[in-house]
Amino acid sequence: MTVWLFRAGKQGEFENKFLEDGRVYLTWDDLNINLKEITSKEDLYKRLIEHYDLKR
């Protein structure tokens, strides 16, 4: 079973917004990727590696 954990900010500062909007937002610094374009977990991983210029 896969479980995703979403934290609403380091101190829960976004919790009310998430609950009120019925959505989960990524609050990563400088993330300007349109997630609607992502079609798979592998695609997300590739785009994050490219965006943050990380080495595998």
PyMOL Python script that loads the backbone (N, CA, C, O; Angstrom):
from pymol import cmd

cmd.read_pdbstr("""\
ATOM      1  N   MET A   1       0.841  -1.173   0.000  1.00  0.00           N
ATOM      2  CA  MET A   1       0.000   0.000   0.000  1.00  0.00           C
ATOM      3  C   MET A   1       0.888   1.238   0.000  1.00  0.00           C
ATOM      4  O   MET A   1       1.865   1.300   0.746  1.00  0.00           O
ATOM      5  N   THR A   2       0.561   2.209  -0.819  1.00  0.00           N
ATOM      6  CA  THR A   2       1.286   3.473  -0.880  1.00  0.00           C
ATOM      7  C   THR A   2       0.566   4.508  -0.040  1.00  0.00           C
ATOM      8  O   THR A   2      -0.657   4.630  -0.100  1.00  0.00           O
ATOM      9  N   VAL A   3       1.327   5.248   0.739  1.00  0.00           N
ATOM     10  CA  VAL A   3       0.760   6.312   1.560  1.00  0.00           C
ATOM     11  C   VAL A   3       1.526   7.590   1.277  1.00  0.00           C
ATOM     12  O   VAL A   3       2.756   7.606   1.329  1.00  0.00           O
ATOM     13  N   TRP A   4       0.809   8.653   0.981  1.00  0.00           N
ATOM     14  CA  TRP A   4       1.424   9.963   0.771  1.00  0.00           C
ATOM     15  C   TRP A   4       1.139  10.811   1.998  1.00  0.00           C
ATOM     16  O   TRP A   4       0.002  10.880   2.465  1.00  0.00           O
ATOM     17  N   LEU A   5       2.165  11.447   2.511  1.00  0.00           N
ATOM     18  CA  LEU A   5       2.013  12.336   3.658  1.00  0.00           C
ATOM     19  C   LEU A   5       2.199  13.766   3.184  1.00  0.00           C
ATOM     20  O   LEU A   5       3.241  14.118   2.631  1.00  0.00           O
ATOM     21  N   PHE A   6       1.196  14.575   3.401  1.00  0.00           N
ATOM     22  CA  PHE A   6       1.284  15.988   3.062  1.00  0.00           C
ATOM     23  C   PHE A   6       1.296  16.784   4.344  1.00  0.00           C
ATOM     24  O   PHE A   6       0.391  16.659   5.169  1.00  0.00           O
ATOM     25  N   ARG A   7       2.296  17.585   4.511  1.00  0.00           N
ATOM     26  CA  ARG A   7       2.373  18.450   5.671  1.00  0.00           C
ATOM     27  C   ARG A   7       2.009  19.851   5.222  1.00  0.00           C
ATOM     28  O   ARG A   7       2.447  20.312   4.168  1.00  0.00           O
ATOM     29  N   ALA A   8       1.227  20.505   6.006  1.00  0.00           N
ATOM     30  CA  ALA A   8       0.734  21.833   5.645  1.00  0.00           C
ATOM     31  C   ALA A   8       1.646  22.899   6.233  1.00  0.00           C
ATOM     32  O   ALA A   8       1.216  23.715   7.049  1.00  0.00           O
ATOM     33  N   GLY A   9       2.910  22.888   5.812  1.00  0.00           N
ATOM     34  CA  GLY A   9       3.899  23.822   6.337  1.00  0.00           C
ATOM     35  C   GLY A   9       4.649  23.218   7.509  1.00  0.00           C
ATOM     36  O   GLY A   9       4.192  22.248   8.112  1.00  0.00           O
ATOM     37  N   LYS A  10       5.781  23.780   7.829  1.00  0.00           N
ATOM     38  CA  LYS A  10       6.612  23.253   8.919  1.00  0.00           C
ATOM     39  C   LYS A  10       5.884  23.253  10.255  1.00  0.00           C
ATOM     40  O   LYS A  10       6.072  22.349  11.069  1.00  0.00           O
ATOM     41  N   GLN A  11       5.061  24.254  10.479  1.00  0.00           N
ATOM     42  CA  GLN A  11       4.329  24.373  11.742  1.00  0.00           C
ATOM     43  C   GLN A  11       2.818  24.257  11.543  1.00  0.00           C
ATOM     44  O   GLN A  11       2.039  24.644  12.415  1.00  0.00           O
ATOM     45  N   GLY A  12       2.411  23.724  10.394  1.00  0.00           N
ATOM     46  CA  GLY A  12       0.984  23.597  10.110  1.00  0.00           C
ATOM     47  C   GLY A  12       0.332  24.911   9.708  1.00  0.00           C
ATOM     48  O   GLY A  12      -0.890  25.049   9.776  1.00  0.00           O
ATOM     49  N   GLU A  13       1.141  25.871   9.291  1.00  0.00           N
ATOM     50  CA  GLU A  13       0.616  27.210   8.992  1.00  0.00           C
ATOM     51  C   GLU A  13      -0.319  27.250   7.782  1.00  0.00           C
ATOM     52  O   GLU A  13      -1.066  28.215   7.620  1.00  0.00           O
ATOM     53  N   PHE A  14      -0.295  26.229   6.938  1.00  0.00           N
ATOM     54  CA  PHE A  14      -1.171  26.203   5.764  1.00  0.00           C
ATOM     55  C   PHE A  14      -2.353  25.253   5.938  1.00  0.00           C
ATOM     56  O   PHE A  14      -3.146  25.080   5.012  1.00  0.00           O
ATOM     57  N   GLU A  15      -2.478  24.644   7.096  1.00  0.00           N
ATOM     58  CA  GLU A  15      -3.508  23.632   7.316  1.00  0.00           C
ATOM     59  C   GLU A  15      -4.912  24.144   7.018  1.00  0.00           C
ATOM     60  O   GLU A  15      -5.661  23.477   6.305  1.00  0.00           O
ATOM     61  N   ASN A  16      -5.287  25.297   7.537  1.00  0.00           N
ATOM     62  CA  ASN A  16      -6.631  25.829   7.301  1.00  0.00           C
ATOM     63  C   ASN A  16      -6.886  26.081   5.822  1.00  0.00           C
ATOM     64  O   ASN A  16      -7.973  25.783   5.327  1.00  0.00           O
ATOM     65  N   LYS A  17      -5.911  26.619   5.111  1.00  0.00           N
ATOM     66  CA  LYS A  17      -6.076  26.874   3.680  1.00  0.00           C
ATOM     67  C   LYS A  17      -6.318  25.566   2.933  1.00  0.00           C
ATOM     68  O   LYS A  17      -7.222  25.483   2.101  1.00  0.00           O
ATOM     69  N   PHE A  18      -5.520  24.553   3.226  1.00  0.00           N
ATOM     70  CA  PHE A  18      -5.683  23.262   2.562  1.00  0.00           C
ATOM     71  C   PHE A  18      -7.083  22.714   2.815  1.00  0.00           C
ATOM     72  O   PHE A  18      -7.754  22.264   1.886  1.00  0.00           O
ATOM     73  N   LEU A  19      -7.522  22.752   4.067  1.00  0.00           N
ATOM     74  CA  LEU A  19      -8.828  22.203   4.427  1.00  0.00           C
ATOM     75  C   LEU A  19      -9.971  23.024   3.837  1.00  0.00           C
ATOM     76  O   LEU A  19     -10.936  22.458   3.325  1.00  0.00           O
ATOM     77  N   GLU A  20      -9.874  24.330   3.903  1.00  0.00           N
ATOM     78  CA  GLU A  20     -10.925  25.200   3.364  1.00  0.00           C
ATOM     79  C   GLU A  20     -11.057  25.063   1.854  1.00  0.00           C
ATOM     80  O   GLU A  20     -12.166  25.046   1.320  1.00  0.00           O
ATOM     81  N   ASP A  21      -9.917  24.964   1.167  1.00  0.00           N
ATOM     82  CA  ASP A  21      -9.928  24.865  -0.294  1.00  0.00           C
ATOM     83  C   ASP A  21     -10.187  23.440  -0.777  1.00  0.00           C
ATOM     84  O   ASP A  21     -10.542  23.235  -1.938  1.00  0.00           O
ATOM     85  N   GLY A  22     -10.012  22.455   0.104  1.00  0.00           N
ATOM     86  CA  GLY A  22     -10.168  21.064  -0.312  1.00  0.00           C
ATOM     87  C   GLY A  22      -9.085  20.647  -1.279  1.00  0.00           C
ATOM     88  O   GLY A  22      -9.300  19.810  -2.155  1.00  0.00           O
ATOM     89  N   ARG A  23      -7.909  21.247  -1.107  1.00  0.00           N
ATOM     90  CA  ARG A  23      -6.777  20.967  -1.999  1.00  0.00           C
ATOM     91  C   ARG A  23      -5.502  20.815  -1.187  1.00  0.00           C
ATOM     92  O   ARG A  23      -5.427  21.213  -0.025  1.00  0.00           O
ATOM     93  N   VAL A  24      -4.508  20.229  -1.831  1.00  0.00           N
ATOM     94  CA  VAL A  24      -3.180  20.151  -1.249  1.00  0.00           C
ATOM     95  C   VAL A  24      -2.254  20.923  -2.171  1.00  0.00           C
ATOM     96  O   VAL A  24      -2.258  20.706  -3.383  1.00  0.00           O
ATOM     97  N   TYR A  25      -1.470  21.812  -1.609  1.00  0.00           N
ATOM     98  CA  TYR A  25      -0.555  22.641  -2.390  1.00  0.00           C
ATOM     99  C   TYR A  25       0.883  22.262  -2.058  1.00  0.00           C
ATOM    100  O   TYR A  25       1.190  21.887  -0.927  1.00  0.00           O
ATOM    101  N   LEU A  26       1.750  22.364  -3.043  1.00  0.00           N
ATOM    102  CA  LEU A  26       3.178  22.201  -2.797  1.00  0.00           C
ATOM    103  C   LEU A  26       3.732  23.562  -2.434  1.00  0.00           C
ATOM    104  O   LEU A  26       3.552  24.530  -3.173  1.00  0.00           O
ATOM    105  N   THR A  27       4.395  23.638  -1.317  1.00  0.00           N
ATOM    106  CA  THR A  27       4.908  24.925  -0.843  1.00  0.00           C
ATOM    107  C   THR A  27       6.429  24.973  -0.932  1.00  0.00           C
ATOM    108  O   THR A  27       7.084  25.656  -0.146  1.00  0.00           O
ATOM    109  N   TRP A  28       6.986  24.241  -1.899  1.00  0.00           N
ATOM    110  CA  TRP A  28       8.426  24.210  -2.073  1.00  0.00           C
ATOM    111  C   TRP A  28       8.903  25.536  -2.632  1.00  0.00           C
ATOM    112  O   TRP A  28       8.235  26.132  -3.478  1.00  0.00           O
ATOM    113  N   ASP A  29      10.040  25.998  -2.172  1.00  0.00           N
ATOM    114  CA  ASP A  29      10.618  27.259  -2.646  1.00  0.00           C
ATOM    115  C   ASP A  29      10.909  27.198  -4.143  1.00  0.00           C
ATOM    116  O   ASP A  29      11.481  26.229  -4.642  1.00  0.00           O
ATOM    117  N   ASP A  30      10.510  28.237  -4.833  1.00  0.00           N
ATOM    118  CA  ASP A  30      10.837  28.432  -6.253  1.00  0.00           C
ATOM    119  C   ASP A  30      10.351  27.327  -7.173  1.00  0.00           C
ATOM    120  O   ASP A  30      10.923  27.142  -8.248  1.00  0.00           O
ATOM    121  N   LEU A  31       9.326  26.591  -6.796  1.00  0.00           N
ATOM    122  CA  LEU A  31       8.810  25.553  -7.674  1.00  0.00           C
ATOM    123  C   LEU A  31       7.821  26.194  -8.638  1.00  0.00           C
ATOM    124  O   LEU A  31       6.719  26.579  -8.247  1.00  0.00           O
ATOM    125  N   ASN A  32       8.220  26.303  -9.896  1.00  0.00           N
ATOM    126  CA  ASN A  32       7.362  26.935 -10.890  1.00  0.00           C
ATOM    127  C   ASN A  32       7.013  25.979 -12.026  1.00  0.00           C
ATOM    128  O   ASN A  32       6.888  26.386 -13.181  1.00  0.00           O
ATOM    129  N   ILE A  33       6.858  24.713 -11.685  1.00  0.00           N
ATOM    130  CA  ILE A  33       6.491  23.687 -12.652  1.00  0.00           C
ATOM    131  C   ILE A  33       4.967  23.545 -12.638  1.00  0.00           C
ATOM    132  O   ILE A  33       4.356  23.448 -11.574  1.00  0.00           O
ATOM    133  N   ASN A  34       4.365  23.534 -13.820  1.00  0.00           N
ATOM    134  CA  ASN A  34       2.931  23.306 -13.919  1.00  0.00           C
ATOM    135  C   ASN A  34       2.680  21.808 -13.732  1.00  0.00           C
ATOM    136  O   ASN A  34       2.928  21.015 -14.641  1.00  0.00           O
ATOM    137  N   LEU A  35       2.196  21.431 -12.569  1.00  0.00           N
ATOM    138  CA  LEU A  35       2.018  20.020 -12.250  1.00  0.00           C
ATOM    139  C   LEU A  35       0.912  19.359 -13.068  1.00  0.00           C
ATOM    140  O   LEU A  35       0.826  18.131 -13.102  1.00  0.00           O
ATOM    141  N   LYS A  36       0.070  20.143 -13.721  1.00  0.00           N
ATOM    142  CA  LYS A  36      -0.958  19.572 -14.591  1.00  0.00           C
ATOM    143  C   LYS A  36      -0.331  18.889 -15.803  1.00  0.00           C
ATOM    144  O   LYS A  36      -0.957  18.041 -16.437  1.00  0.00           O
ATOM    145  N   GLU A  37       0.904  19.262 -16.120  1.00  0.00           N
ATOM    146  CA  GLU A  37       1.603  18.672 -17.264  1.00  0.00           C
ATOM    147  C   GLU A  37       2.265  17.338 -16.919  1.00  0.00           C
ATOM    148  O   GLU A  37       2.692  16.616 -17.821  1.00  0.00           O
ATOM    149  N   ILE A  38       2.356  17.004 -15.656  1.00  0.00           N
ATOM    150  CA  ILE A  38       3.029  15.780 -15.218  1.00  0.00           C
ATOM    151  C   ILE A  38       2.094  14.591 -15.424  1.00  0.00           C
ATOM    152  O   ILE A  38       0.941  14.615 -14.994  1.00  0.00           O
ATOM    153  N   THR A  39       2.601  13.555 -16.085  1.00  0.00           N
ATOM    154  CA  THR A  39       1.760  12.401 -16.400  1.00  0.00           C
ATOM    155  C   THR A  39       2.114  11.148 -15.607  1.00  0.00           C
ATOM    156  O   THR A  39       1.367  10.171 -15.631  1.00  0.00           O
ATOM    157  N   SER A  40       3.249  11.165 -14.901  1.00  0.00           N
ATOM    158  CA  SER A  40       3.646   9.976 -14.157  1.00  0.00           C
ATOM    159  C   SER A  40       4.610  10.366 -13.034  1.00  0.00           C
ATOM    160  O   SER A  40       5.147  11.473 -13.014  1.00  0.00           O
ATOM    161  N   LYS A  41       4.813   9.445 -12.115  1.00  0.00           N
ATOM    162  CA  LYS A  41       5.755   9.664 -11.027  1.00  0.00           C
ATOM    163  C   LYS A  41       7.165   9.847 -11.590  1.00  0.00           C
ATOM    164  O   LYS A  41       7.938  10.668 -11.096  1.00  0.00           O
ATOM    165  N   GLU A  42       7.487   9.082 -12.617  1.00  0.00           N
ATOM    166  CA  GLU A  42       8.809   9.176 -13.238  1.00  0.00           C
ATOM    167  C   GLU A  42       9.022  10.547 -13.872  1.00  0.00           C
ATOM    168  O   GLU A  42      10.108  11.117 -13.776  1.00  0.00           O
ATOM    169  N   ASP A  43       7.988  11.073 -14.519  1.00  0.00           N
ATOM    170  CA  ASP A  43       8.054  12.398 -15.130  1.00  0.00           C
ATOM    171  C   ASP A  43       8.250  13.473 -14.061  1.00  0.00           C
ATOM    172  O   ASP A  43       9.048  14.392 -14.243  1.00  0.00           O
ATOM    173  N   LEU A  44       7.525  13.359 -12.949  1.00  0.00           N
ATOM    174  CA  LEU A  44       7.689  14.304 -11.846  1.00  0.00           C
ATOM    175  C   LEU A  44       9.114  14.269 -11.329  1.00  0.00           C
ATOM    176  O   LEU A  44       9.726  15.319 -11.135  1.00  0.00           O
ATOM    177  N   TYR A  45       9.648  13.085 -11.103  1.00  0.00           N
ATOM    178  CA  TYR A  45      11.014  12.932 -10.610  1.00  0.00           C
ATOM    179  C   TYR A  45      12.012  13.598 -11.564  1.00  0.00           C
ATOM    180  O   TYR A  45      12.891  14.346 -11.133  1.00  0.00           O
ATOM    181  N   LYS A  46      11.867  13.319 -12.860  1.00  0.00           N
ATOM    182  CA  LYS A  46      12.758  13.912 -13.869  1.00  0.00           C
ATOM    183  C   LYS A  46      12.694  15.429 -13.845  1.00  0.00           C
ATOM    184  O   LYS A  46      13.729  16.096 -13.869  1.00  0.00           O
ATOM    185  N   ARG A  47      11.481  15.979 -13.799  1.00  0.00           N
ATOM    186  CA  ARG A  47      11.315  17.439 -13.808  1.00  0.00           C
ATOM    187  C   ARG A  47      11.894  18.076 -12.547  1.00  0.00           C
ATOM    188  O   ARG A  47      12.493  19.148 -12.626  1.00  0.00           O
ATOM    189  N   LEU A  48      11.731  17.440 -11.389  1.00  0.00           N
ATOM    190  CA  LEU A  48      12.297  17.984 -10.148  1.00  0.00           C
ATOM    191  C   LEU A  48      13.818  17.957 -10.170  1.00  0.00           C
ATOM    192  O   LEU A  48      14.471  18.902  -9.726  1.00  0.00           O
ATOM    193  N   ILE A  49      14.382  16.862 -10.693  1.00  0.00           N
ATOM    194  CA  ILE A  49      15.847  16.767 -10.818  1.00  0.00           C
ATOM    195  C   ILE A  49      16.356  17.896 -11.712  1.00  0.00           C
ATOM    196  O   ILE A  49      17.335  18.562 -11.377  1.00  0.00           O
ATOM    197  N   GLU A  50      15.698  18.108 -12.835  1.00  0.00           N
ATOM    198  CA  GLU A  50      16.108  19.180 -13.751  1.00  0.00           C
ATOM    199  C   GLU A  50      15.929  20.553 -13.112  1.00  0.00           C
ATOM    200  O   GLU A  50      16.819  21.399 -13.200  1.00  0.00           O
ATOM    201  N   HIS A  51      14.787  20.777 -12.473  1.00  0.00           N
ATOM    202  CA  HIS A  51      14.479  22.078 -11.893  1.00  0.00           C
ATOM    203  C   HIS A  51      15.473  22.468 -10.791  1.00  0.00           C
ATOM    204  O   HIS A  51      15.961  23.597 -10.748  1.00  0.00           O
ATOM    205  N   TYR A  52      15.754  21.529  -9.923  1.00  0.00           N
ATOM    206  CA  TYR A  52      16.647  21.829  -8.808  1.00  0.00           C
ATOM    207  C   TYR A  52      18.109  21.480  -9.112  1.00  0.00           C
ATOM    208  O   TYR A  52      18.968  21.576  -8.236  1.00  0.00           O
ATOM    209  N   ASP A  53      18.386  21.073 -10.364  1.00  0.00           N
ATOM    210  CA  ASP A  53      19.739  20.763 -10.826  1.00  0.00           C
ATOM    211  C   ASP A  53      20.429  19.786  -9.870  1.00  0.00           C
ATOM    212  O   ASP A  53      21.553  20.020  -9.426  1.00  0.00           O
ATOM    213  N   LEU A  54      19.742  18.701  -9.568  1.00  0.00           N
ATOM    214  CA  LEU A  54      20.254  17.705  -8.647  1.00  0.00           C
ATOM    215  C   LEU A  54      20.958  16.584  -9.401  1.00  0.00           C
ATOM    216  O   LEU A  54      20.650  16.305 -10.560  1.00  0.00           O
ATOM    217  N   LYS A  55      21.877  15.968  -8.745  1.00  0.00           N
ATOM    218  CA  LYS A  55      22.561  14.790  -9.301  1.00  0.00           C
ATOM    219  C   LYS A  55      21.878  13.551  -8.737  1.00  0.00           C
ATOM    220  O   LYS A  55      21.485  13.520  -7.570  1.00  0.00           O
ATOM    221  N   ARG A  56      21.744  12.551  -9.564  1.00  0.00           N
ATOM    222  CA  ARG A  56      21.121  11.286  -9.104  1.00  0.00           C
ATOM    223  C   ARG A  56      22.045  10.521  -8.225  1.00  0.00           C
ATOM    224  O   ARG A  56      21.694   9.442  -7.750  1.00  0.00           O
TER     225      ARG A  56
END
""", "prot")
cmd.dss("prot")
cmd.show_as("cartoon", "prot")
cmd.util.cbc("prot")
cmd.orient("prot")
